[in-house]
Amino acid sequence: MPVYNTPPEYLRVAVDGVLAQEFSSFELILVDDACDEPTKAILRRYAADSRVRVVPSSGRGTGAARQTGLASAAGKGVLFLDSDDVFHRRLLADLYGALTQTEADIAIVPFKKLGHLKVRDRFGSGRRVISAQEFAPVLFQMTVVMIWNKMFRRSFLTDNDLHFHPLEVSEDLYFTRRALSRAKSVVFVNGPPRLNYRIFRRGSVSRTARRTEGDFLKAVSFLQEEIEKDGTWPIFHRTFLTLCLSIAQGHARRLGFGRQESFRRRLKEEFFPRWGIDSQGRADYDKKCRPFVRFILGKKDPFRKEWLPAGGYDYYAFGIRVFRYRPHPLPQDPKKG
């Protein structure tokens, strides 16, 4: 669990949630990523628990901190948590049980955003074990890029030399997708959410994504190089392209016009040729990405309306649908039924 000056109320909820787990045979490694003294004092108090160990990191960001924690881990399974989330009491028990009983390389549990109802990363009911090769065309779309709802077999990480790059954001994008591309099998636990995550608190990693689209491009470059080196590029090309284009849309939407135009030009001139997307936007990716590809190639206006046959319109900004407007239907005359 990397910690960098997390607000005390959030940090205590997260750490206490791990210490209250029904599964008791674990070690919690708190990575001190150059915290200020008040946060260090909280970490020292938790270190009095025999299940907790505090290790220092260099202060070079989340990627380096996660790598420090991974290098210190000794258990059969490894779970990478954030220091501001809320954990179900059975999080460790369900993940570790699924990992060991199915002999999968990765176990995944459902989660939801704190204060919301929608549950993500469910795949069927009960446990569902899948072959990574069988689902290769859509594998990267079957689970979110975030790392905190996934437990990895440590021997699998060691055997495949899986590690984190020193990136401020997108370090989990590279790690989770690289792991999926190397896994023989993945198990989905399903059922109720085992984790609630927070977003957009002041200083959180999820907010810094607005300023670090360069880290995203570095992460996908690292990932492509590794997949090509494995000789599995033809297998994972479609799911890789869909992943990159889907996330790039989010970055483009958040950027101001000047930086957005620089990002668009870099995608068009540097990354589209590298990804195998030609000047007409032709390549093997999910069709939902087509409007964004056309925008990057300069074939669609930055801001536009597309009128709907039954009235109303879709409003697009930078190739991404922002909202759909439909006029309210006129009230019916009660005499006409």
C-alpha positions in Angstrom: 0.0 0.0 0.0 1.8 3.2 -1.2 1.2 6.1 1.1 2.0 9.8 0.2 0.4 12.2 2.7 -3.0 10.5 2.5 -5.6 12.4 4.6 -5.5 10.7 8.0 -9.2 9.9 8.0 -8.9 8.0 4.7 -5.6 6.3 5.6 -7.0 5.0 8.9 -10.1 3.6 7.2 -7.9 1.8 4.6 -5.4 0.3 7.0 -8.0 -0.6 9.6 -10.0 -2.3 6.8 -7.0 -4.5 6.0 -6.3 -5.3 9.6 -10.0 -6.3 10.1 -9.9 -9.0 7.4 -11.4 -12.4 8.1 -8.3 -13.9 6.4 -5.5 -13.5 9.0 -2.3 -14.9 7.4 -1.0 -11.8 5.6 1.6 -9.0 5.9 0.6 -5.4 5.1 3.5 -3.5 3.6 3.0 0.3 4.0 5.3 2.0 1.5 6.3 5.5 2.9 6.7 7.5 -0.4 8.5 10.4 1.2 5.5 11.4 3.5 5.5 14.4 5.7 6.0 13.9 9.4 2.3 13.8 10.5 1.7 10.9 8.1 5.0 9.2 9.1 3.7 9.3 12.7 0.5 7.4 11.7 2.6 4.8 9.9 4.8 4.3 12.9 1.8 3.6 15.1 0.5 1.0 12.7 4.0 -0.6 12.6 3.4 -1.7 16.2 1.1 -4.4 14.8 3.1 -7.5 14.0 1.3 -7.9 10.6 2.4 -4.4 9.4 5.7 -3.4 8.0 6.7 0.1 6.9 9.3 0.4 4.2 10.7 3.7 2.7 10.5 4.6 -0.9 12.3 7.3 -3.0 9.4 9.7 -3.4 9.4 9.2 -7.2 5.7 8.4 -7.5 3.3 5.6 -7.4 5.1 3.3 -9.9 8.3 3.4 -7.9 6.5 2.9 -4.6 4.5 -0.1 -5.9 7.8 -1.6 -7.1 9.3 -1.1 -3.7 6.4 -2.9 -2.1 6.6 -5.8 -4.6 10.3 -6.2 -3.9 9.5 -6.5 -0.2 6.6 -9.0 -0.6 7.1 -12.6 0.5 3.6 -14.1 0.4 2.3 -16.6 -2.2 -0.2 -13.9 -3.4 0.3 -10.2 -3.9 -2.4 -7.5 -3.8 -1.6 -3.9 -4.5 -4.0 -1.6 -2.6 -4.5 2.2 -2.4 -4.3 4.1 0.8 -7.7 5.8 0.6 -10.1 3.0 -0.3 -12.6 0.9 1.7 -12.2 -2.9 1.9 -14.8 -5.6 2.5 -13.8 -8.0 5.3 -13.6 -10.9 2.9 -11.4 -9.2 0.3 -8.3 -11.2 1.1 -10.1 -14.5 1.8 -12.0 -14.5 -1.5 -9.0 -13.4 -3.6 -6.5 -15.8 -2.0 -9.0 -18.7 -1.9 -9.8 -18.3 -5.6 -6.1 -18.0 -6.5 -5.0 -21.1 -4.7 -8.0 -23.3 -5.3 -8.1 -22.7 -9.1 -4.4 -22.4 -9.6 -5.0 -19.3 -11.7 -2.3 -16.7 -12.2 -4.6 -13.7 -11.4 -7.8 -13.4 -9.3 -10.2 -10.5 -9.8 -13.0 -9.3 -7.5 -15.9 -6.9 -8.2 -15.7 -3.3 -6.9 -17.7 -0.1 -7.0 -17.0 3.6 -6.7 -17.7 4.8 -3.1 -21.2 6.3 -2.9 -22.3 4.7 -6.2 -24.3 1.6 -7.0 -22.8 0.3 -10.2 -20.6 -2.8 -9.7 -17.7 -3.4 -12.1 -15.6 -6.5 -13.0 -18.3 -9.1 -12.6 -18.1 -11.9 -15.2 -21.0 -14.3 -14.8 -21.9 -15.8 -11.4 -19.9 -17.7 -8.9 -16.2 -18.3 -9.8 -15.4 -18.1 -13.5 -12.0 -19.3 -14.7 -11.0 -18.2 -18.2 -8.1 -18.9 -20.5 -6.3 -15.7 -21.5 -5.6 -17.1 -25.0 -9.3 -18.0 -25.6 -10.4 -14.4 -24.8 -7.4 -12.7 -26.4 -9.4 -10.4 -28.8 -11.3 -8.8 -25.8 -9.0 -9.7 -22.9 -7.9 -6.1 -22.0 -11.6 -5.0 -22.0 -12.7 -7.7 -19.5 -11.4 -5.8 -16.5 -10.5 -2.3 -15.6 -6.8 -1.1 -15.9 -6.7 -0.4 -12.1 -4.7 -2.8 -10.1 -6.3 -2.8 -6.6 -9.0 -5.4 -7.3 -6.6 -8.1 -8.5 -4.4 -10.5 -6.7 -1.4 -12.0 -8.4 0.4 -15.3 -7.8 3.9 -14.1 -6.7 5.7 -16.9 -8.4 3.9 -15.9 -11.7 5.2 -12.3 -11.3 8.7 -13.5 -10.6 8.8 -16.1 -13.4 7.7 -13.4 -15.9 9.8 -10.6 -14.5 6.8 -8.4 -14.1 7.6 -5.0 -12.6 6.4 -1.4 -12.3 7.8 1.4 -14.3 8.6 4.6 -12.4 5.5 6.5 -13.7 3.3 8.9 -11.8 0.1 7.5 -13.4 -0.6 4.6 -15.9 1.8 2.3 -14.0 -1.1 0.0 -13.3 -2.2 0.1 -17.0 1.2 -1.4 -18.0 1.4 -3.9 -15.1 -2.2 -5.3 -15.3 -2.2 -5.6 -19.1 1.3 -7.1 -19.2 0.2 -9.6 -16.6 -2.9 -10.5 -18.5 -0.9 -11.0 -21.7 1.3 -13.5 -19.9 -1.3 -15.3 -17.8 -2.4 -18.8 -18.6 -5.7 -18.5 -16.7 -7.6 -15.8 -14.8 -10.4 -16.3 -12.2 -13.3 -13.9 -11.6 -14.7 -14.2 -8.1 -18.0 -12.3 -8.9 -20.7 -11.8 -6.3 -21.0 -8.5 -4.3 -18.3 -5.8 -4.5 -15.3 -6.4 -2.2 -13.8 -2.9 -2.5 -15.0 0.7 -2.7 -12.7 3.2 -4.2 -12.5 6.9 -3.9 -11.7 9.3 -6.7 -11.0 13.0 -7.1 -9.9 13.7 -3.6 -7.3 16.5 -3.4 -3.9 15.2 -4.4 -5.1 11.8 -5.4 -3.4 9.9 -8.2 -6.7 9.8 -10.3 -6.6 13.6 -10.4 -3.0 13.8 -11.6 -4.0 11.9 -14.8 -5.2 15.3 -16.1 -1.6 16.5 -16.2 0.3 13.4 -17.2 -1.0 12.1 -20.6 2.7 11.6 -21.4 2.9 8.8 -18.8 0.0 7.1 -20.6 1.9 7.1 -23.9 5.0 5.8 -22.2 3.1 3.0 -20.5 1.4 1.8 -23.8 4.8 2.0 -25.5 6.4 -0.3 -22.9 3.4 -2.7 -23.2 3.6 -2.8 -27.0 7.3 -3.5 -26.9 6.9 -6.4 -24.5 4.0 -8.0 -26.4 6.0 -7.7 -29.7 9.0 -9.3 -28.0 6.8 -12.2 -26.9 5.7 -12.8 -30.5 2.0 -12.4 -29.4 1.3 -9.1 -31.1 -1.1 -10.7 -33.7 -3.0 -12.3 -30.9 -3.4 -9.2 -28.7 -3.3 -6.5 -31.4 -7.1 -5.9 -31.4 -7.6 -5.7 -27.7 -4.4 -3.5 -27.3 -5.7 -1.0 -29.9 -9.1 -0.8 -28.3 -7.5 -0.2 -24.9 -5.2 2.5 -26.2 -7.9 4.4 -28.1 -10.5 4.1 -25.3 -8.1 5.6 -22.7 -6.7 8.2 -25.1 -10.3 9.5 -25.6 -10.5 10.2 -21.9 -7.2 12.1 -21.9 -8.2 14.2 -25.0 -11.5 15.1 -23.3 -9.7 16.4 -20.2 -7.0 18.5 -21.9 -7.3 22.2 -22.7 -7.2 23.0 -26.4 -3.5 23.8 -26.7 -2.3 20.6 -25.0 -5.2 18.6 -26.6 -4.0 19.6 -30.0 -0.4 18.6 -29.2 -1.7 15.3 -27.9 -3.8 14.8 -31.1 -0.8 15.5 -33.3 1.4 13.1 -31.4 -1.1 10.3 -31.7 -1.6 10.9 -35.4 2.1 11.3 -36.4 3.8 9.0 -33.9 1.5 6.5 -32.4 -1.0 5.6 -35.1 1.7 4.4 -37.5 3.2 2.4 -34.6 -0.1 0.9 -33.8 -0.8 0.0 -37.4 -3.6 2.5 -38.0 -3.4 3.8 -41.6 -4.2 7.3 -42.9 -7.9 6.3 -43.4 -8.2 5.0 -39.9 -8.3 1.4 -40.9 -7.1 -1.2 -38.4 -8.6 -4.0 -36.2 -10.2 -2.3 -33.2 -13.7 -2.0 -31.7 -16.0 0.1 -33.8 -16.9 2.3 -30.9 -13.4 3.9 -31.2 -14.0 4.9 -34.9 -15.3 8.5 -34.2 -12.3 9.3 -32.0 -9.9 7.9 -34.7 -11.6 10.1 -37.3 -11.2 13.1 -35.1 -7.4 12.4 -34.5 -7.0 12.1 -38.3 -8.7 15.5 -38.8 -11.8 14.1 -40.5 -14.3 15.4 -37.9 -14.8 18.8 -36.3 -13.6 19.2 -32.7 -17.2 20.3 -31.7 -20.3 19.1 -33.5 -23.9 18.0 -33.3 -25.2 14.9 -34.8 -29.0 15.1 -35.2 -31.1 12.0 -34.2 -33.8 10.7 -36.6 -36.5 11.0 -33.9 -35.5 14.5 -32.8 -32.8 15.8 -30.6 -29.0 15.4 -31.1 -25.8 14.0 -29.8 -23.2 16.6 -28.8 -19.5 15.7 -29.4 -16.4 17.4 -28.2 -13.0 16.2 -29.5 -14.6 13.1 -31.1 -16.3 12.0 -27.9 -20.0 12.1 -27.2 -20.5 14.5 -24.2 -24.3 14.2 -23.9 -27.5 13.3 -25.8 -30.4 15.8 -25.9 -33.9 14.6 -26.6 -36.8 17.0 -26.4 -39.5 16.2 -23.9 -42.5 14.6 -25.7 -45.6 16.9 -25.8 -48.4 15.8 -23.4 -51.2 13.9 -25.1 -54.7 15.3 -25.3 -56.7 13.2 -22.8 -59.7 13.3 -25.1 -57.7 11.5 -27.8 -56.4 8.9 -25.4 
